[in-house]
């Protein structure tokens, strides 16, 4: 969006923190571009790396988020925001369903399977899928009893950015509607979210889009996306 950058402002150096949570079968490197850009606006960046393919979401959420919060213990940090990609958003929702985060600011979720993914429904029985995605991947189906669908509405400020471009046309055939190759646009949404936009990015690369990162920062600063 033209002139979006001009709407963004810097905060007093490291007076606010942004915790980055990558997605399934990715590493913190996938969030490096976002972290570097956000840091130029004065934010303390905690780019979390966690073994997404080894454990279930309940274990991953505790192991990833609790240590990150300890890095935000300084009295100088007034707010703690989150930017998540894909399953990282589900980790955060699970954590916040059980624990309170002091100084919690705003949350931006990129392509989160908040209502599960049809791809998991169709592929979870395949050995290759289980090998690549592990126990957490199997938890993200669209069934009513799947972990994402049992977490309920969010009661903290969440903005969601969904993608509607796919790098794999064959995989997209698993979806009945617009999707990013891994998650349907409509299934990224969650009850209680404050704002929602769709951008022309794939699930794999949405977190690296400059326009996406700037929109995420706009939500963190203003509580809504620039439209």
N, C-alpha and C positions, 0 to 999 in steps of 0.2 A: 504494500500500500504506500502510495506517495506520501512523503512528509511524515511517515510514522516515526522515523528516528528523531525528528525534531520535537516530538511529544514526550520523549523519554528524558529523564533527569537522573543525575547522580545523587547518591545518598552520602552522608558523612562516612568517611572511610571505615568499613567493616562495622558499621553500626547496625546492619542487618545482614542476615545470613540466608543463603539459598542452598538447600540440600538437593543434590541431583541423584536420582535413582534410575538406573538403566533398565532395560527390558530383558526378557527371557533370551538365553543363549547369546547375550551380548556382554560387554565389559564396560567399565567406566570410560574407556577410550571413546566409545560411541557418543559420550556426552562432553568430550573435551572442547569442541567448538563452542557449545553453549556456555560452558563454564568460563572460557577465556573471554567471551564477549560480555557476559554478565559481570565479570570481575572488573571490567573497565568502568563500570558505573559505581564502583565502590563497595560492592557486596563481598562478604566473606563467602567463599565457595567451598562446599564440602562435596566432592565428587565420589560417591560411594561405589566400591567394587564388591560384589557379593557373588557367591557360587550358585547362580540361578538354576543350574541343571541338576544340582545334587540333593536338594531338600524340598520339602513342601513349603507352601506359602507361609504357614504359621511360624515355622522355624526361621525362614529367610527374613521375615519382617522384623522379628526381634533381633536377630543377629546383625542386620544391616542398619536399622534405624537407631537403636539405642546408642551404639558407639558414636554415630554421627551427631546425635544430640549432645553428647558429652563435649564435643568440640565446640559447641555453641554455649558453653556454660558461663562465658565471660559476661560480667555485668554491663559491658559496653554494647553487647548485642541486644537490641530492643525488640526485634522481630525475627522469627524463623519461618522462611517460606520454603516451598518445595516445588521442584520441576521434575516431573516423572515421565518416563516413556514406557508405554505398553504395560507389562506386568508390574513395573515399578509402582504404578498407580494403585494396583490391587494390594501390594504390600503395605502401602501407606493407609489405604482404607481399612485393612485388617488391623493394623497397629492402632489406629485412632478409634476403632470400635472397642478396644480394650483399655487403652491408655490415653491420658490427657497430656498434651504438649503445652507447656507454659510458653507464652510469647508466640504462639502459633499465628502466623500471618496469613498469606494466601497460598493457594495450591493451583498449579497448572498441570493438567494431565494431557500428554500427547498420545493419541491413539490408544486409549486404555480399553481393555475388554471388560468394561464394567458390567455387561450382561452376558459375558462369555463370548465364545467365538464358534461359528458353525464349522470352521476348519477343524477345531478340536473334536467336535461331534463326529466328523467323518473320518478323521485320521488317527484318533487316539488308540485304536486297536492295532495299528501297524507297528511292528518292532522298531523300524527306523525312526518313527515319530517319538516313541518312548525313549530311545537311545539319545536322540538329540535334545529333547525337551524335558525329560526327567519327570519326577512326581508333580512338580508345580504346574507343568504344562497340562497334565491330565486333569488338573483341578479347574481348568478354565473352559469347561463346556457350557452349553446354554441351558442346561437343565435347571429346574427350580431349586434343586438342592446343591447345585454347584457352589463353590465358595464365594465367587463374586456376587451371586444372586441371593446369598443369605446375609450379606452385610448391611442391607437396608439403605436408607437415604443418608446423604451426608448433611451434617449440621455445621459445617465450616465453609468458608468461601472457596469454591472450586470453579475454575474455568477449564473447559475441555476443547481441545483442538483435534478434530478428526481429519484424516486424509481420505481422498477419494480417487487416488491413482494407484494402479497396481503394476508391479514389474513382472507379474506372472499371470497371464491371461487364463491359463489352464486352472490354476489354483482359484482364481476369481470365480470360476464356474461353480464352486461350492457355495457361493453366496447368492441369496435371492434378490439382493439390492446393491446399491452403491457401496463400495468397500475399498480398502487400501491394500488388499492382497492377503490380509490376515484377520481383519476385524471389519464387520459391517459398520457403516457410519452410524446407524441408529443404536447399535449396541455399545457404542462408546459412551452414551449418555447415562446419567444417573440422577435419580430423584434428589432434588435439593441443590443441584448445581446452579451457579449464579449466571454463567454465560456459556455460549457454545458457538463455535464457528467451524466451517469446513474449508480446508485449504488443499490445493492440488499437489499433494505429496503422497509418496508411498509409505507403507508402514516401516520399511527398512531404513529410510533416509529422512523421515519427517523431522527428527530431532536435530538435523544438521542444516535445515533450511534457514537462511538468515531472516527471512520474513516471518517464519514461525517463531524463532527465538525473540525477535522484537515484539511480536504479538504477545508472547508469554510474559515478557518484561512489562509490557503495557498493562496487562491484567494484574501482575504483582503490584504495580504502582497505583493503578486506578480502580481496580476491582471490576473491570469490564474490558472487552476487546475493542480495538479501534475498527470501525466499520465505515 
